[in-house]
Amino acid sequence: MVLTRDFKETVKERTARDPAFAKAMLDEAATAFLNGEPHVARLILRDLVNASVGFEALAAETNRPSKSLHRMLSEKGNPSMDNLAAIFGAVRKRLGVAIEAHAVEAA
């Protein structure tokens, strides 16, 4: 018999008890976006929003409808740069971190 846990609940519990994990998710989403993988960034952000801010609070903070935010961060979402900046900003604020980008030599 295989025991399974709901992925969303697992991520939510981990981010609640391990702030470094939440910061790592935000860092991974930003890195994926900046490295040309917006689809990966959207899905990581979606999981992080579910686990930290919540879509209703994100909607209030960004002045955008919750359903629109859900669509933006879906697998086929297409958020504008302004909306992504607002989402990253709200999550960053909730986690109490700043985001810095650094260019490094390509491997």
C-alpha atoms as one frame of an Amber mdcrd trajectory, in Angstrom:
protein
   0.000   0.000   0.000   1.410   3.336  -1.077   0.904   6.361   1.148   0.503
   9.656  -0.668   0.085  13.242   0.390  -1.491  16.107  -1.464   1.272  18.106
  -3.145  -0.303  21.484  -2.347  -0.628  20.635   1.322   2.928  19.315   1.461
   4.301  22.528  -0.063   2.109  24.664   2.208   3.298  22.880   5.350   6.934
  23.044   4.260   6.832  26.776   3.478   5.135  27.458   6.818   7.846  25.725
   8.832  10.843  26.462   6.588  11.159  30.072   5.358  14.328  29.127   3.451
  12.261  26.711   1.358   9.797  29.468   0.414  12.684  31.794  -0.466  14.260
  29.047  -2.573  10.986  28.608  -4.468  10.837  32.337  -5.163  14.465  32.324
  -6.278  13.812  29.349  -8.561  10.760  31.038 -10.114  12.710  34.247 -10.781
  15.678  32.323 -12.182  13.455  30.216 -14.444  11.729  33.334 -15.757  14.975
  35.183 -16.424  16.474  32.132 -18.134  13.665  31.857 -20.673  11.440  29.315
 -18.939   8.310  31.338 -18.163   6.089  28.225 -18.091   8.194  26.778 -15.258
   8.252  30.115 -13.440   4.443  30.393 -13.595   3.908  26.950 -12.096   6.419
  27.497  -9.296   4.836  30.880  -8.541   1.387  29.285  -8.495   2.513  26.724
  -5.924   4.239  29.409  -3.880   1.199  31.703  -3.951  -1.022  28.812  -2.819
   1.399  28.047  -0.006   2.131  31.561   1.209  -0.029  34.496   0.184  -3.128
  32.752  -1.151  -4.929  33.876  -4.294  -7.570  35.960  -2.513  -4.963  37.966
  -0.591  -2.858  38.260  -3.752  -5.911  39.611  -5.581  -6.436  42.242  -2.892
  -2.767  43.212  -2.873  -2.395  43.433  -6.662  -5.850  44.862  -7.428  -6.505
  42.053  -9.892  -9.322  39.486  -9.816  -8.453  36.169  -8.186  -9.696  34.190
 -11.196  -7.474  36.222 -13.502  -4.483  35.502 -11.279  -5.304  31.795 -11.362
  -5.385  31.916 -15.172  -2.146  33.910 -15.341  -0.307  31.318 -13.272  -1.811
  28.301 -15.004   0.135  26.045 -17.332  -1.069  28.009 -20.366  -1.213  31.390
 -18.644   0.140  34.494 -20.302   0.582  37.226 -17.683   1.840  40.622 -18.756
   5.132  41.928 -17.410   3.180  44.325 -15.179   1.156  41.468 -13.714   4.255
  39.314 -13.168   5.988  42.212 -11.459   2.963  42.688  -9.199   2.862  38.969
  -8.348   6.599  38.752  -7.681   6.352  41.936  -5.607   3.492  40.669  -3.453
   5.175  37.323  -2.795   8.519  39.005  -2.128   6.853  41.362   0.335   5.072
  38.487   2.108   8.344  36.579   2.462  10.238  39.704   3.533  12.965  39.349
   0.920  14.454  41.307  -1.952  15.242  39.853  -5.361  18.603  40.560  -6.967
  19.641  39.332 -10.402  23.268  38.543 -11.200  24.656  37.567 -14.569  27.177
  34.721 -14.561  29.307  33.138 -17.252  27.437  30.516 -19.235  28.644  26.974
 -18.828
